[in-house]
Amino acid sequence: MSASVWHAIAEPWTDGLMVRALVETTLLGVAGGALGCWVVLYRLSYSAESLAHGMLPGLVLASLAGLPLLLGGAVGLLAAAGAVAAAARLPAIGRDTAVAVVVTTLFGLGALLALSPATPAGLQGLLFGDPLGISDGDLALAAGLVALVGGALAALHGRLLVVGFDRSSAAALGVPAGRVDLALVALVAVTLLVAVQGLGNLLVVALLVAPASGARRVAHRMPGMLAASAAIAVGAGAAGLYVSYYARVAAGAAIAGALIAALVLVTLVSGRSRRSATGSPAGRRSPASSVP
């Protein structure tokens, strides 16, 4: 029995493609899990989704033209940001409406290009991801992303806390809230650019939102939340690869499903523990939402 269990655990990692996918998802999990805590705290989940969907036409056109996906995604992000800014200036359109209209239009255009019968089948990986097709360059980008996000979050930690927990007092404390917001959005954009090749345009936002949302329910302070979120993301990535290997389903979709499943599990377990500790069905608010 123990030999059979160990064989089932170890067998997927005898495949070189699976090992590379595990390394990629681990790197992305560390970066995306930690960054996602600030995305959730700053309520940027919709903005992150909008960025991911808005860059799809650029990714598809770059792939069709044989250009680097990183370049196409960057151009797509800039085009989406410019279109949103222009639409938001129209008196009859509010900012939220402008974002919704522009992102829906861009995503629809990208989907039409990617799913057209004349389009190479490989482009569908831009929508749903292909962790098993990771190249050496992708792994290098993921490693660089971990270094960039880790270094930036460490350098900005104090300012992020001030703006995130007491924005009204940030200016008096010498912290420019606008610049902090811009730096955070830039980190989100870079993370999406790197992660979208492995997890796909439709699923990449789950990496930023699901682990952090789960970690917020169990962590008592921000450092603990960052560590818990990264651990959830890495664990869910490995679990998704197991599901993909044994169920023969798309790896990107399996990882996204595992991320959501982890969020649901953590929510249920933390809710039950909180009710047991307090004796109240309502429980208490997560400490990470109010304590730095």
Sequence and secondary structure as in RCSB ss.txt:
>XXXX:A:sequence
MSASVWHAIAEPWTDGLMVRALVETTLLGVAGGALGCWVVLYRLSYSAESLAHGMLPGLVLASLAGLPLLLGGAV
GLLAAAGAVAAAARLPAIGRDTAVAVVVTTLFGLGALLALSPATPAGLQGLLFGDPLGISDGDLALAAGLVALVG
GALAALHGRLLVVGFDRSSAAALGVPAGRVDLALVALVAVTLLVAVQGLGNLLVVALLVAPASGARRVAHRMPGM
LAASAAIAVGAGAAGLYVSYYARVAAGAAIAGALIAALVLVTLVSGRSRRSATGSPAGRRSPASSVP
>XXXX:A:secstr
 HHHHHHHHHGGGGSHHHHHHHHHHHHHHHHHHHHHHHHHHTT HHHHHHHHHHTHHHHHHHHHHT  HHHHHHH
HHHHHHHHHHHHHTSTTS HHHHHHHHHHHHHHHHHHHHH TTS GGGGHHHH  GGG  HHHHHHHHHHHHHHH
HHHHHHHHHHHHHHH GGGTTTTT  HHHHHHHHHHHHHHHHHHHHHHH TTTTHHHHHHHHHHHHTT SSHHHH
HHHHHHHHHHHHHHHHHHHHHHT  HHHHHHHHHHHHHHHHHHHHHHHHHHHHS TT    GGGT  
